[in-house]
Amino acid sequence: MKVVKRTRLLAGVVLGSLVFCAQAQNTGPLAVEERSLSQARSGGSSSAAAPMSQDGLLLLMQQQQQFEEQIQDLQGQLEELRHELQVMKDAERERYLDLDTRINTLAEQGKTEQPDDSADSAAPNDPEADRDAYSAAKDKLIKRDFDAAAEAFEGYLNDFPNGQFRAHAHFWLGKVYSNLKTPKPDKAQAQFQSVVDDYPEHSKAPTSLYTLAVMQARDEQVSQAKVNLHKLIKQYPDSSEASQAKTLLEQLDK
């Protein structure tokens, strides 16, 4: 009886061992396979994410480079605008300094400016009215009321076709036109040209011719400016404007 029980017990132990081994054989490879598959999937995902991250970084670097280039371009444009503004300021300052110098000279002369030696032989109808009209226009110029001065000089030239101060009036009207808040260069050149053509022996002729050439050079009328500069040197060799004309010619020839 005891032998039978022992035999059954031994058979149960052996059977349990066999079952356990069978389960181990059935589940072990499956678990390893599943883990391998899981790792493969995980590895595949990581390897795919890495290139994507590198592409994004490259794109950001390219965008940053583009932004830097755009900033440099804008900085260059800003410097150009600053330079142009400075050139305009210098030109504006030069124009007003030139006018101030001449106005101060005129103020020092007071109202003793002499009639034009080259005035038309026909005397004005009223010499006193002639002088008063010119003096009134000149006073507005000295007070730097340029709009009123322009109107007064225009009125004088219209009212006194044989006026004693027409050359002076043309000259100062040209200066006023070129120094108005909104300059009128064409009208200014016409006034200086009138002095040059109609009063070649007048004291204002060399200055008018030089001023005319300078304005033409600024307006890129270089050929015409050179013609007038050579004319100035030939007709008025002893004038101070002649030496200025030579200097300007050298600059225009560069």
C-alpha positions as CSV (number, residue, x, y, z in Angstrom):
1,M,0.0,0.0,0.0
2,K,2.8,2.3,0.9
3,V,4.7,1.4,-2.3
4,V,1.6,2.4,-4.3
5,K,1.3,5.7,-2.7
6,R,5.0,6.5,-3.2
7,T,4.7,5.4,-6.8
8,R,1.7,7.8,-7.3
9,L,3.5,10.6,-5.6
10,L,6.6,10.2,-7.7
11,A,4.5,10.0,-10.8
12,G,2.8,13.3,-9.9
13,V,6.1,15.0,-9.3
14,V,7.5,13.8,-12.6
15,L,4.3,14.8,-14.4
16,G,4.4,18.3,-12.8
17,S,8.0,18.7,-13.9
18,L,7.1,17.7,-17.4
19,V,4.2,20.2,-17.6
20,F,6.4,23.0,-16.2
21,C,9.1,22.2,-18.8
22,A,6.6,22.2,-21.5
23,Q,5.2,25.6,-20.5
24,A,8.7,27.0,-20.3
25,Q,9.5,25.7,-23.8
26,N,6.3,27.1,-25.1
27,T,6.4,30.6,-23.5
28,G,10.1,31.3,-23.3
29,P,10.9,31.8,-27.1
30,L,7.6,33.7,-27.5
31,A,8.6,36.2,-24.8
32,V,12.0,36.7,-26.3
33,E,10.5,37.1,-29.8
34,E,8.0,39.7,-28.5
35,R,10.8,41.6,-26.7
36,S,12.9,41.5,-29.8
37,L,10.1,42.8,-31.9
38,S,9.3,45.5,-29.4
39,Q,12.9,46.6,-29.4
40,A,13.1,46.5,-33.1
41,R,10.0,48.8,-33.3
42,S,11.5,51.1,-30.7
43,G,14.8,51.2,-32.4
44,G,13.2,51.9,-35.8
45,S,11.2,54.8,-34.3
46,S,14.4,56.3,-32.7
47,S,16.4,56.0,-36.0
48,A,13.5,57.8,-37.8
49,A,13.3,60.6,-35.3
50,A,17.0,61.3,-35.4
51,P,17.0,62.4,-39.1
52,M,13.9,64.5,-38.6
53,S,15.6,66.4,-35.8
54,Q,18.7,67.0,-37.9
55,D,16.6,68.4,-40.8
56,G,14.8,70.7,-38.5
57,L,18.0,72.1,-37.1
58,L,19.4,72.6,-40.6
59,L,16.3,74.5,-41.6
60,L,16.6,76.8,-38.5
61,M,20.2,77.5,-39.4
62,Q,19.3,78.4,-42.9
63,Q,16.6,80.7,-41.7
64,Q,18.9,82.4,-39.3
65,Q,21.5,83.0,-42.1
66,Q,18.7,84.5,-44.2
67,F,17.7,86.8,-41.4
68,E,21.3,87.9,-40.8
69,E,21.7,88.7,-44.6
70,Q,18.5,90.7,-44.6
71,I,19.6,92.6,-41.5
72,Q,23.0,93.4,-43.2
73,D,21.1,94.5,-46.3
74,L,18.9,96.8,-44.3
75,Q,21.8,98.2,-42.4
76,G,23.5,99.0,-45.8
77,Q,20.4,100.8,-47.0
78,L,20.2,102.8,-43.8
79,E,23.8,103.9,-44.2
80,E,23.1,105.0,-47.8
81,L,20.1,107.0,-46.6
82,R,22.1,108.6,-43.9
83,H,24.8,109.5,-46.4
84,E,22.3,111.0,-48.8
85,L,20.7,113.0,-46.0
86,Q,24.0,114.4,-44.9
87,V,24.8,115.4,-48.5
88,M,21.5,117.2,-48.7
89,K,22.1,118.9,-45.4
90,D,25.5,120.0,-46.5
91,A,24.2,121.4,-49.8
92,E,21.4,123.2,-48.0
93,R,23.8,124.7,-45.5
94,E,26.2,125.7,-48.2
95,R,23.4,127.4,-50.1
96,Y,22.2,129.4,-47.1
97,L,25.8,130.3,-46.1
98,D,26.3,131.7,-49.6
99,L,23.2,133.7,-49.5
100,D,23.9,134.9,-46.0
101,T,27.4,136.1,-47.0
102,R,26.0,138.0,-49.9
103,I,23.1,139.5,-47.9
104,N,25.6,140.6,-45.2
105,T,27.7,142.3,-47.9
106,L,24.6,144.0,-49.3
107,A,23.6,145.1,-45.8
108,E,27.0,146.6,-45.3
109,Q,26.6,148.5,-48.5
110,G,23.4,149.9,-47.1
111,K,21.3,151.8,-49.6
112,T,24.2,153.3,-51.4
113,E,24.3,150.8,-54.3
114,Q,24.9,152.7,-57.5
115,P,22.8,152.7,-60.6
116,D,23.9,150.3,-63.4
117,D,26.5,151.8,-65.6
118,S,25.2,149.7,-68.4
119,A,21.6,150.7,-68.0
120,D,19.5,151.5,-71.1
121,S,20.0,155.1,-72.4
122,A,16.4,155.8,-71.9
123,A,16.0,157.1,-68.4
124,P,13.2,155.8,-66.2
125,N,10.1,158.0,-66.0
126,D,10.6,158.7,-62.3
127,P,14.2,158.1,-61.1
128,E,13.1,158.6,-57.5
129,A,10.4,156.0,-57.8
130,D,12.8,153.7,-59.5
131,R,15.3,153.9,-56.6
132,D,12.6,153.6,-54.0
133,A,11.1,150.4,-55.6
134,Y,14.5,148.8,-55.8
135,S,15.4,149.8,-52.2
136,A,12.1,148.4,-50.9
137,A,12.8,145.0,-52.6
138,K,16.4,145.0,-51.2
139,D,15.1,145.8,-47.7
140,K,12.9,142.7,-47.8
141,L,15.9,140.6,-48.9
142,I,18.0,142.0,-46.0
143,K,15.2,141.0,-43.6
144,R,15.3,137.5,-45.2
145,D,11.6,137.8,-46.2
146,F,12.5,135.9,-49.4
147,D,8.9,135.3,-50.7
148,A,8.2,139.0,-50.4
149,A,11.6,139.9,-51.8
150,A,10.9,137.7,-54.9
151,E,7.6,139.5,-55.4
152,A,9.2,142.9,-55.0
153,F,12.1,142.3,-57.4
154,E,9.7,140.9,-59.9
155,G,7.5,144.0,-59.6
156,Y,10.5,146.2,-60.0
157,L,11.6,144.5,-63.2
158,N,8.1,144.7,-64.6
159,D,7.4,148.3,-63.6
160,F,10.8,149.7,-64.6
161,P,11.8,148.3,-68.0
162,N,14.5,150.9,-68.2
163,G,15.3,150.9,-64.5
164,Q,18.7,152.0,-63.1
165,F,19.1,148.8,-61.0
166,R,17.9,146.1,-63.3
167,A,21.2,144.2,-63.3
168,H,21.2,144.2,-59.5
169,A,17.6,143.1,-59.4
170,H,18.1,140.2,-61.8
171,F,21.1,139.0,-59.8
172,W,19.3,139.2,-56.4
173,L,16.2,137.7,-57.8
174,G,18.2,134.8,-59.0
175,K,19.6,134.3,-55.5
176,V,16.2,134.5,-54.0
177,Y,14.8,132.0,-56.4
178,S,17.6,129.5,-55.7
179,N,17.2,129.9,-51.9
180,L,13.5,129.8,-51.4
181,K,12.1,127.2,-49.1
182,T,11.0,125.5,-52.3
183,P,13.8,126.5,-54.7
184,K,13.1,127.5,-58.3
185,P,16.3,126.6,-60.1
186,D,15.0,127.2,-63.6
187,K,13.9,130.7,-62.8
188,A,17.1,131.4,-60.9
189,Q,19.2,130.4,-63.9
190,A,17.2,132.6,-66.2
191,Q,17.9,135.6,-63.9
192,F,21.7,135.0,-63.9
193,Q,21.6,134.4,-67.6
194,S,19.9,137.8,-68.0
195,V,22.8,139.5,-66.2
196,V,25.4,137.6,-68.3
197,D,23.7,138.4,-71.6
198,D,22.3,141.9,-71.0
199,Y,24.9,143.4,-68.7
200,P,28.3,141.7,-69.6
201,E,30.2,144.7,-68.2
202,H,28.4,144.9,-64.9
203,S,30.2,144.0,-61.7
204,K,27.7,141.2,-61.1
205,A,28.4,139.5,-64.4
206,P,31.3,137.3,-63.4
207,T,29.5,136.2,-60.2
208,S,26.3,135.5,-62.2
209,L,28.2,133.5,-64.8
210,Y,30.0,131.4,-62.1
211,T,26.8,130.8,-60.1
212,L,25.1,129.8,-63.3
213,A,27.8,127.2,-64.1
214,V,27.7,125.8,-60.6
215,M,23.9,125.3,-60.8
216,Q,24.3,123.6,-64.2
217,A,27.0,121.3,-62.8
218,R,24.7,120.3,-59.9
219,D,21.9,119.6,-62.4
220,E,24.3,117.3,-64.3
221,Q,24.5,119.8,-67.3
222,V,28.2,119.3,-67.2
223,S,28.9,120.3,-70.8
224,Q,27.1,123.6,-70.5
225,A,28.7,124.3,-67.2
226,K,32.2,123.8,-68.7
227,V,31.3,126.2,-71.6
228,N,30.3,128.9,-69.1
229,L,33.4,128.3,-66.9
230,H,35.7,128.7,-69.9
231,K,33.8,131.8,-70.9
232,L,34.3,133.2,-67.5
233,I,38.0,132.6,-67.5
234,K,38.4,134.2,-70.9
235,Q,36.1,137.2,-70.4
236,Y,36.9,138.0,-66.7
237,P,40.5,136.7,-66.2
238,D,41.2,139.1,-63.3
239,S,38.1,138.3,-61.4
240,S,38.1,136.1,-58.2
241,E,35.5,134.0,-59.9
242,A,38.0,133.1,-62.6
243,S,40.2,131.2,-60.2
244,Q,37.2,129.5,-58.7
245,A,36.2,128.5,-62.2
246,K,39.6,126.9,-62.8
247,T,39.2,124.8,-59.6
248,L,35.7,123.7,-60.6
249,L,36.8,122.7,-64.1
250,E,39.5,120.5,-62.6
251,Q,36.9,118.8,-60.5
252,L,34.5,118.3,-63.4
253,D,37.3,116.8,-65.5
254,K,38.1,114.1,-63.0
